[in-house]
Amino acid sequence: MMSIGFTEILLILVVILLLFGAKRIPELAKALGRASNEYKKAKEVFQKESEDLMETVEKRAETETKVNQE
């Protein structure tokens, strides 16, 4: 498996600097940070909703099992 070394990272940073310019890099970093936070929040909401759904399904299954046993 290939790993990225210091030289490759430095080259990527230089290309980014050339493409976007020094003034736009802080703006891009802020936007990337905001996007990362939104992703984390959406992930947490999705996990919570899926856990709630699983609890509902399990409770329903237990109820149906009890009804069928009687």
N, C-alpha and C positions, 0 to 999 in steps of 0.2 A: 504494500500500500504506500502510495506516495504522500509525503508530508510537505507542507509549505515552509520553506526556510526564510531566514531573514532577508536574503537578497530578493526573493520573490515578493515578499510583503513590501519591501522598499520600492520595488518597481511598480507595484500596484498603486501605492500612495503617490508616486510621481505622476503616473498616468492620470489619476483622479485630479491631482493638482493642475495638470495641464488642461484637462477637459473642462473643469468647472471654475478654475481660478481660485485664488486665495480668499476672496471676499465671499464667495458662495459656500465654501466648505462649512463654516459654522451654521449657516442656515440649513444645509443638508443634514448635518449632525443633529440639529434640533428636530428636524422633521423625522429623521430615523428614530430618534428617542421617543417621540410621540407615537409613532407607528408601533414601536415595540411595546409601549405601555398599553395601547389600545388592543394589541394582540393578546397580551397577558390578561387583560380584563375580560375580553371575549372568551378566552380559554377557560377562565375561572367560572364565568356564567354558564358556559356549555357543560362543564364538569358538574356544577351544582344542579343544573336542570336534568342531566342524565342520571345523577344519583337520586334525585326526587322521583324521576320516572321509574327507576328500578325499584325503589321502595314501594311505589304504588302498585307495580306489577306483582311484587312479592306478596303484598297484603291481599291483593285480589286472588292470587293463587291459593293462599292459605284459606281465605274465606270459601272459595269454591271447593277446596279439598274437604273442609269441615262440613259443608252442605252435602256433598256427595257421600260422605261417610255416614251421615244420619239417615 
